[in-house]
Amino acid sequence: MVSERTGKIKPSLTLEITAKAKKMKAEGISVIGFGAGEPDFNTPDYINAAAKKAIDIGFTKYTAASGMPELKKAVCAKFLKDNGLTYQPDDILVSSGAKSSLYHAICAIVNPGDEVILPSPYWLTYPELISLADGITVYVKCEKETGYKMTAEQFEKAITPKTKCVIINSPNNPTGAVYTEEELKSLAKVAEKYGLYVISDEIYEKLVYGGEKHYSIALASDYMKEHTVVVNGVSKSYSMTGWRIGYFAAPRDITKAASSMQSHTSSNPCSISQYASVEALTSPESEKFISSMQKTFDERRKFMVDFLKRIDGVVCAEPKGAFYVFADVSAFYGKSFNGAVVSDSLSFAEQALKKGVAVVPGAAFGDDRCIRLSYAISLADIEEGLERLKSYIKELR
Ligand SMILES: Cc1ncc(COP(=O)(O)O)c(C=O)c1O
């Protein structure tokens, strides 16, 4: 019998649909997948070259468990340059992906029974990590009308004597919402008033559009700097999802506790990937790479939003960041496709698969009215996939 702790972890709905789509593809059926959670670009050559060099010079042994000093220095320089935040290398923990950074941060902050406030829709991993730390997730439902962002009033209302921290994810997966500086400052005031910690997941920082600016809540006040864990990584910004390098900057006691934990659970993240990440964070070529990726995503984003808005009954708020569109398709619930009733986001997605298009049910992210479509696939595939989605919707009776 498995432990209660692991037994309560929910299997991922995202993976279920992706697995079905993969199986269909393997059977020779054409499926356009809108499930992608990673940029569809190759890791740039200059980063690959650094990794090859790491192997050639024998940089293939253990590093410091919390990350190699050169990478921590590069991370500090990044925080100063991009976010205006001053950190010392001892404030940094480098982990095997931002997901791992988040887990360590949550474990370092949350005691059993502590409440963690999570604006919903949310990235589906957060509640599982909170639950693994024996914390309790308190969801705050955010609506299209507020751009799927939690207001200061909503935040304050959700606080109880058990609240320990709040998770902010901007730019957001799945909604693409980007909080403004003002919005974050008003959330910061509430956090300070109640003495809370903030875990700020900024992994999509570099992917913002339409003049939108990324702002880190850690910059909002001295209190925030001392109570925020800023999580980031190289996965999305440099198309390095497989390299597994994430990092956070945090108050020193949290970094220390999380580093001790990591020293026993996984030790250092891959030395070769760390070496390559120094190159990613410091090379002058990175700016060009990011800006060209951002431009491509922006074109696809506009195309997708324009297309979806022209389908009667589909409602979507314009995403300002990341690479997802979160579209409300609840107007079609209650209709049938070839006799099968579409009653929620999961059945909507299951029936859509029969038309050769894979979307992720919003239920996975806490909003059953919606589906998530990733534009981390080619424009040609986006167009074909949206045509299929449109004709599927037309056939709903
Ligand atoms: C919001 C968010 N945070 C963190 C991650 C994890 O990033 P990493 O691949 O570095 O673990 C993801 C990946 O999909 C994400 O969407």
Ligand as a Chemical Component Dictionary entry (heavy atoms), coordinates in Angstrom:
data_LIG
# 
_chem_comp.id                   LIG 
_chem_comp.type                 NON-POLYMER 
_chem_comp.pdbx_formal_charge   0 
_chem_comp.three_letter_code    LIG 
# 
loop_
_chem_comp_atom.comp_id 
_chem_comp_atom.atom_id 
_chem_comp_atom.alt_atom_id 
_chem_comp_atom.type_symbol 
_chem_comp_atom.charge 
_chem_comp_atom.model_Cartn_x 
_chem_comp_atom.model_Cartn_y 
_chem_comp_atom.model_Cartn_z 
_chem_comp_atom.pdbx_ordinal 
LIG C1 C1 C 0 4.159  28.184 -14.361 1  
LIG C2 C2 C 0 5.262  27.207 -14.485 2  
LIG N1 N1 N 0 6.200  27.174 -13.534 3  
LIG C3 C3 C 0 7.230  26.298 -13.587 4  
LIG C4 C4 C 0 7.341  25.401 -14.630 5  
LIG C5 C5 C 0 8.451  24.378 -14.585 6  
LIG O1 O1 O 0 9.593  24.743 -15.232 7  
LIG P1 P1 P 0 10.836 23.747 -15.280 8  
LIG O2 O2 O 0 10.779 23.053 -16.599 9  
LIG O3 O3 O 0 12.044 24.645 -15.194 10 
LIG O4 O4 O 0 10.752 22.802 -14.148 11 
LIG C6 C6 C 0 6.383  25.394 -15.637 12 
LIG C7 C7 C 0 6.466  24.404 -16.742 13 
LIG O5 O5 O 0 5.558  24.156 -17.477 14 
LIG C8 C8 C 0 5.317  26.323 -15.577 15 
LIG O6 O6 O 0 4.368  26.362 -16.508 16 
# 
loop_
_chem_comp_bond.comp_id 
_chem_comp_bond.atom_id_1 
_chem_comp_bond.atom_id_2 
_chem_comp_bond.value_order 
_chem_comp_bond.pdbx_ordinal 
LIG C1 C2 SING 1  
LIG C2 N1 SING 2  
LIG C2 C8 DOUB 3  
LIG N1 C3 DOUB 4  
LIG C3 C4 SING 5  
LIG C4 C5 SING 6  
LIG C4 C6 DOUB 7  
LIG C5 O1 SING 8  
LIG O1 P1 SING 9  
LIG P1 O2 DOUB 10 
LIG P1 O3 SING 11 
LIG P1 O4 SING 12 
LIG C6 C7 SING 13 
LIG C6 C8 SING 14 
LIG C7 O5 DOUB 15 
LIG C8 O6 SING 16 
# 
